[in-house]
Amino acid sequence: MSAAVVIAVDGTAACGKGTLARLLARHYRFAHLDSGALYRLVARGVIEANGDPANEADAVKAARAIEPAHAIDSGIRSDDVGRAASQVAALPAVRRELFDYQRQFARHPPGNAEGAVIDGRDIGTVIAPDAAAKLFVDARPEVRAHRRWLELQALGIAREEADVLAELNVRDAADRNRPISPLKQAVDAALLDTSDLGIDAAFAAALTLLDHKVKAALAVRHRG
């Protein structure tokens, strides 16, 4: 058997990349990793320790103590954790701490899966630049802000939608302009705009863009 087949799914906040990544993983029976959740775990660790998310020592200490299994905790989806996650993600030392875990997940997916679907902001450019298939997901800021606002409502967090949009724009700028691993579309990534697509239509579009590459990579893997 040759190397595991990796699908890299990058994109902006609240564009739908996480949901698409989970659906792709289920479709191909691949393992799934939400890399953004790792940074949220770090952020929550800093907050719980009364540290400063912009302080490298505080963030690195938290990064070394995270439990990836806790990435499904709803508590890491709060506004405060999201803002802090953007700060810790800009720290080179934190990115180095989490780099090996993500690389190992890509090379050796858990559960003996034939492949991995990893979503984030630098998967196709830094973590898995040789991924078999790459997708960059985006949507208009107003659409993404509305989606995030609905998510917050579901968590019982009351916010003004205009404030959510303003914060999302700030985060976009920080993600795109940070000197280390900025958010950008890999040159070989397919672009998917989900602004006017429901999840079923978005998933169908993602399959259209990626399926031929994934199947070709699986065929190579099976030939060994």
C-alpha positions as CSV (number, residue, x, y, z in Angstrom):
1,M,0.0,0.0,0.0
2,S,1.2,3.5,-0.8
3,A,0.6,6.6,1.3
4,A,-2.7,7.6,2.7
5,V,-5.0,9.7,0.5
6,V,-5.4,13.2,1.9
7,I,-8.1,15.7,1.1
8,A,-7.2,19.2,2.2
9,V,-10.2,21.6,2.9
10,D,-9.3,25.2,3.6
11,G,-11.4,28.3,3.8
12,T,-12.7,31.2,5.7
13,A,-14.6,31.2,8.9
14,A,-18.3,30.0,8.7
15,C,-18.0,29.1,5.0
16,G,-19.1,25.6,5.6
17,K,-15.7,23.9,5.3
18,G,-16.1,21.9,8.5
19,T,-19.4,20.4,7.6
20,L,-18.2,19.6,4.1
21,A,-15.1,18.0,5.4
22,R,-17.1,15.8,7.7
23,L,-19.4,14.8,4.9
24,L,-16.4,14.0,2.6
25,A,-14.8,11.9,5.3
26,R,-18.1,9.9,5.8
27,H,-18.5,9.5,2.0
28,Y,-15.0,8.1,1.5
29,R,-14.8,6.4,5.0
30,F,-11.7,8.5,5.7
31,A,-10.6,9.9,9.1
32,H,-11.5,13.5,9.8
33,L,-9.5,16.3,11.6
34,D,-10.8,19.8,12.3
35,S,-7.5,21.6,12.7
36,G,-9.2,24.8,13.8
37,A,-10.6,22.9,16.8
38,L,-7.0,22.3,17.9
39,Y,-6.3,26.0,18.1
40,R,-9.6,26.5,19.9
41,L,-8.5,24.0,22.5
42,V,-5.3,25.9,22.9
43,A,-7.2,29.1,23.3
44,R,-9.6,27.7,25.8
45,G,-6.6,26.3,27.8
46,V,-5.1,29.8,27.9
47,I,-8.3,31.4,29.0
48,E,-8.9,28.8,31.7
49,A,-5.4,29.4,33.0
50,N,-6.0,33.2,33.1
51,G,-3.3,33.6,30.5
52,D,-2.9,35.9,27.6
53,P,-3.7,34.4,24.1
54,A,-1.1,36.8,22.6
55,N,1.6,35.7,24.9
56,E,3.7,32.9,23.4
57,A,4.7,31.2,26.6
58,D,1.1,31.0,27.8
59,A,-0.1,29.7,24.5
60,V,2.7,27.1,24.1
61,K,2.0,25.8,27.6
62,A,-1.6,25.3,26.7
63,A,-0.8,23.7,23.3
64,R,1.3,21.1,25.0
65,A,-1.6,20.2,27.3
66,I,-4.5,19.8,24.9
67,E,-6.4,16.6,24.4
68,P,-7.5,16.4,20.7
69,A,-10.4,14.1,21.8
70,H,-12.0,17.2,23.4
71,A,-12.2,18.9,20.0
72,I,-15.9,18.0,19.9
73,D,-16.7,20.0,23.1
74,S,-19.3,22.7,22.3
75,G,-17.6,25.0,24.8
76,I,-14.7,25.7,22.3
77,R,-17.2,27.3,19.9
78,S,-17.9,30.4,21.9
79,D,-17.0,33.9,20.7
80,D,-14.3,34.4,23.3
81,V,-12.6,31.2,22.4
82,G,-12.8,32.0,18.7
83,R,-11.2,35.4,19.1
84,A,-8.5,33.9,21.3
85,A,-7.9,31.1,18.8
86,S,-7.1,33.6,16.1
87,Q,-4.5,35.1,18.4
88,V,-2.8,31.8,19.3
89,A,-2.9,30.7,15.7
90,A,-0.7,33.6,14.8
91,L,2.1,32.5,17.1
92,P,4.8,30.5,15.3
93,A,5.7,28.5,18.4
94,V,2.1,27.3,18.7
95,R,1.9,26.3,15.1
96,R,5.1,24.3,15.5
97,E,3.6,22.5,18.5
98,L,0.5,21.4,16.5
99,F,2.3,20.8,13.2
100,D,3.6,17.3,13.9
101,Y,0.2,16.1,15.2
102,Q,-1.5,17.3,12.0
103,R,1.2,15.8,9.8
104,Q,1.0,12.5,11.6
105,F,-2.8,12.4,11.2
106,A,-2.4,13.0,7.5
107,R,0.3,10.3,7.0
108,H,-1.2,7.7,9.4
109,P,-5.0,8.3,9.7
110,P,-6.5,6.6,12.8
111,G,-8.7,3.6,12.5
112,N,-6.7,2.2,9.6
113,A,-8.5,4.5,7.3
114,E,-7.2,4.7,3.7
115,G,-7.3,8.5,3.9
116,A,-7.8,11.6,5.9
117,V,-9.9,14.8,5.4
118,I,-8.4,17.7,7.2
119,D,-10.0,21.1,7.3
120,G,-8.4,24.4,8.3
121,R,-6.7,27.4,6.9
122,D,-3.2,26.2,5.9
123,I,-3.8,22.5,5.2
124,G,-3.3,22.6,1.4
125,T,-0.4,25.0,1.7
126,V,1.6,23.9,4.8
127,I,0.3,20.8,6.5
128,A,-0.4,18.6,3.4
129,P,1.0,20.5,0.4
130,D,1.0,17.1,-1.5
131,A,-2.6,16.3,-0.7
132,A,-4.3,14.3,-3.4
133,A,-7.2,16.7,-3.6
134,K,-7.6,20.3,-2.3
135,L,-10.7,22.4,-1.9
136,F,-10.8,26.1,-0.9
137,V,-14.2,27.1,0.4
138,D,-15.5,30.6,0.7
139,A,-18.7,32.7,0.9
140,R,-19.7,36.3,1.0
141,P,-18.9,37.8,4.4
142,E,-22.6,38.7,5.1
143,V,-23.6,35.1,4.4
144,R,-20.9,33.7,6.7
145,A,-21.8,36.2,9.4
146,H,-25.4,35.1,9.3
147,R,-24.4,31.4,9.5
148,R,-22.2,32.1,12.5
149,W,-25.0,34.2,14.1
150,L,-27.3,31.2,13.8
151,E,-24.7,28.9,15.3
152,L,-24.3,31.3,18.3
153,Q,-28.1,31.4,18.8
154,A,-28.2,27.6,18.8
155,L,-25.5,27.7,21.6
156,G,-27.6,30.2,23.5
157,I,-25.3,33.1,22.9
158,A,-27.1,36.4,22.1
159,R,-25.3,38.6,19.7
160,E,-26.1,41.3,17.2
161,E,-25.6,40.1,13.7
162,A,-23.8,43.3,12.7
163,D,-21.3,42.7,15.5
164,V,-20.7,39.1,14.3
165,L,-20.0,40.5,10.8
166,A,-17.6,43.1,12.1
167,E,-15.7,40.5,14.1
168,L,-15.6,38.1,11.2
169,N,-14.1,40.7,9.0
170,V,-11.4,41.4,11.6
171,R,-10.6,37.7,11.8
172,D,-10.5,37.3,8.0
173,A,-7.9,40.2,7.9
174,A,-5.9,38.6,10.7
175,D,-5.9,35.2,9.1
176,R,-5.0,36.4,5.7
177,N,-2.2,38.8,6.8
178,R,-0.4,36.9,9.5
179,P,3.2,36.3,8.6
180,I,3.1,32.6,9.5
181,S,0.9,30.2,7.5
182,P,-1.6,32.8,6.3
183,L,-5.0,31.8,4.9
184,K,-4.8,31.6,1.1
185,Q,-5.9,29.3,-1.6
186,A,-3.3,26.8,-2.7
187,V,-2.5,27.1,-6.4
188,D,-3.8,23.6,-7.1
189,A,-7.0,23.9,-4.9
190,A,-10.5,24.0,-6.4
191,L,-12.5,27.0,-5.4
192,L,-16.0,26.4,-4.0
193,D,-18.2,29.4,-3.2
194,T,-21.1,28.3,-0.9
195,S,-22.8,31.7,-0.7
196,D,-25.9,30.5,-2.5
197,L,-25.7,26.8,-1.8
198,G,-27.4,24.7,0.8
199,I,-25.3,21.9,2.4
200,D,-26.6,19.2,0.0
201,A,-25.8,21.3,-3.1
202,A,-22.4,22.3,-1.6
203,F,-21.5,18.7,-1.0
204,A,-22.6,17.7,-4.5
205,A,-20.4,20.5,-5.9
206,A,-17.5,19.4,-3.7
207,L,-17.7,15.8,-5.0
208,T,-17.8,17.1,-8.6
209,L,-14.6,19.0,-8.0
210,L,-12.7,16.3,-6.0
211,D,-14.0,12.8,-6.8
212,H,-11.9,12.1,-9.8
213,K,-8.7,13.1,-7.9
214,V,-9.6,11.0,-4.9
215,K,-10.5,7.9,-6.9
216,A,-7.3,8.2,-8.9
217,A,-5.3,8.4,-5.7
218,L,-7.1,5.5,-4.2
219,A,-6.4,3.4,-7.3
220,V,-2.7,4.2,-7.0
221,R,-2.8,3.3,-3.3
222,H,-4.4,0.0,-4.0
223,R,-1.8,-0.9,-6.7
224,G,0.8,-0.2,-4.0
